[in-house]
């Protein structure tokens, strides 16, 4: 029964999130249309979401959950100490990455989206928007870390419901599209980072029952942490070897292009019905 209940809870919130995400993409395609604003925003939106594969869902959590569960069997203090060490290393690494990328953003966007290099206006806009959205990576990766701890304690509702916040915030921003005009892309970008922060706060409210973190930036790590990162490295090596599949700028734009295509089909069918 617990398995059925957990699966049902996870599936329910995931379906809601996917539906809202579909509505979000359709509304963005309607209000941003095609061209410079839309392409720049979707690159800025997809870049931190692509990097979260490295630092949160999938690769990182797949290595963290078994290690954390093993420490749970040894006692609450052992699990909390292990999680706290990983949290501090993750936070410090993400903070440094965010600062470095913000400083070298023009070169970074040129590497990730080489198709924009020949269009200076689009490139400048993409750089500005990505500077706004990139902190989302820091917030959402830490939020996913909290989700992994909750999942380890068989608490799936909050973790699966948290992504809904992103879609709700962007949809709310889109409702004010007429008033915002061309500034809409900037408000959407700020909405992305705000949603990441709210997800982090939301999940911390639930995870604090199981995990209490303490900032400690000493880089010394014990054998458990070293063993964890040894398990993690092969996954990162695989991603590095297949980097073109993760960071292709055409792939970054694909979801929006599909949404644009759907809008075109609906407009065509409407014209035919007149």
C-alpha positions, 0 to 999 in steps of 0.5 A: 500500500505504501508503494502504491500511495507513494507512486500515486502521489508522485504521479499526481503532482508530476502530471500537474507539473507537466500539464502546467509546463505544456500550458506555459510553453504554449502561452510563451509561444503565443505572447513572445511569438517567434524571433529574437525575444523568444530565441534569446529567452529560451536559451537563457531558460534552458541553459541552467536547466541543462546544467542541473542534470550535472548537479541535481536530478539524475547524475548527482542524486542517483549517487547521493540517495544510496550513500545517504540511505546507507548512512541512515542505517547507522544513525541520524547523526551519521546521516546528517553529518554526511549530508551536511558535508555534501551540502557544503561542497555542493553549495560552494561548488555551485556558488563558485560556478555561478560567479565564474559564469557570470563574469565570463558570460559572453564567452559561455553563451557563445560556446553553448549557443554558437548559432547566436554568434552572427547575430549581435543583438540576439547574442547581447539579449541572450547574455543579459537574460542568462545572467538573470536566469543562471542563479536558478541553477544554484537554487534548484540544485540545492532544492533537488538535494533537499528532495533527495533527502525527502525521498530517502525518508519516503516523503515524495509529495513535497519533492514532486510538487515543488516544480509546479511553482516554476510553471505557476510563476511564469504563467502569472507573469504571462498574464501581464504580458500586454502591460509588460511589452518587450520587457516581458522576457526580462520579467520571465527571466527574473521569474525563473530565478525567483521560482528556483528560490521559492522551491528551495524555501518550500522544500527546506520547510519540509526537509528540516525535520530530517536534516539540519545544515550548518555552513562549513567551508573547510574543504577537508572531507572524510572517507565517506565523502571521497567514496561518494565522489568516486562513485560520481565521477564515472557519470560525469565522465560519461556526460563529458564524452557526450557533451554535444548531446547535452549542450547543443543549442538546437536542442535547447530551442527544440521545446519552444520550436515544437510549441511554435509549430503547435501554435502554427497548426492551431492558427492554420486550422482556425483560418480554414474554419472561417 
